[in-house]
Amino acid sequence: MSFPETPEYQDSREPLWPTRLDFSRAAAVESLRTNRIWLHVLLFLATLISTSAVGARFTYNFDHNLPAFEPARDLDALWAWWRQPEILVQGLPFSLTLLTILMAHECGHYVACLYYGINASLPFFLPAPTFTGTMGAFIRIRSPIFSRKQLFDIGIAGPIAGFIFLLPAAGVGLALSKVIPGIAETGSLHFGTPLLLRALEQAVFPGYSAHDIYLHPVARAAWVGIFATALNLLPAGQLDGGHIIYALFENRHKWVTRIVIVALLAMGIFWLGWLLWAIILFFFARRHPQIYDITGIGGVRWQLGAVGLILLILCFTVVPVNQAG
């Protein structure tokens, strides 16, 4: 959003036009007024419980050198917290790490919206009875975005903020991890290793294969954060990566989205999850809201766009999860 220059008047020290800070404050007040705080708190607490239940299983399996997560066994055990709520404490290293990464990501978007005076909701967290305990989080943008600069900044702010938190989490988690030959290939659920995690593994456990490193629950939470970052940075539709592509190459956004959908369909041979993402993007997120802005976005944002591409490469893995057998 561009603002007119403020005329200078000899008898007045107050600008005739609202400053960006004024709009940011107004956006914050409007955001809090329109948010149903109780709903955000309720969803956060539900997600804290679901991720702590998963984390408790990760912790138990880690302590007993069992496969990281066995769906036939551990999905049923996720409901044990209802009878023994105290076991949720054991899952806090995983859940608090993961929720901090997700919160940082969404707050990156939220703060960028406030900066530009754009009305946005607080983060909505989504609990889920899966091996991650959550389907992630999102914010809802309620007012229009008027410039490509705004769109780019809002899109890139989330992944960068989340990355700032997931990187030390991965380092700490790997320092707490251990080496058990072939542990990653045991059980029916095998987790892929993105380039970022593999580089950190080599720094902490030089010479060891990824198959021999048993990730601590904190490192497992960082893995989920890395996976979520890769998904969000896919350059398609209305994902964060899609916003970045639209801001950089407005007229080519739809073609890039189509290419990504085709690529996901092809990668579905290796992981069925990509087929699901391709379907979701095809039916619900191919189009992007039009932004009529012919001004450039500046060289710094092109450099940040390159950073976003590097993050995607570092965080992406063709087979995030593999069902053995």
ABEGO torsion letter per residue (X at the ends): XBBBBBBBBAABABBABBBAAAAAAAAAAAAAAABBAAAAAAAAAAAAAAAAAAAAAAAAAAAAGBBABBAAAAAAAAAAAAABAAAAAAAAAAAAAAAAAAAAAAAAAAAAAAAAGBBBBBBBBBBBBBAAGBAEBBBBBABBBABAAAAAAAAAAAAAAAAAAAAAAAAAAAAABBBBBGAAABEABBBBBBAAAAAAAAAABBGBBAAABBBBAAAAAAAAAAAAAAAAABBBEABAAAAAAAAABAAAAAAAAAAAAAAAAAAAAABAAAAAAAAAAAAAAABBBBBBBABBAEAAAAAAAAAAAAAAAAABBABABBBBX
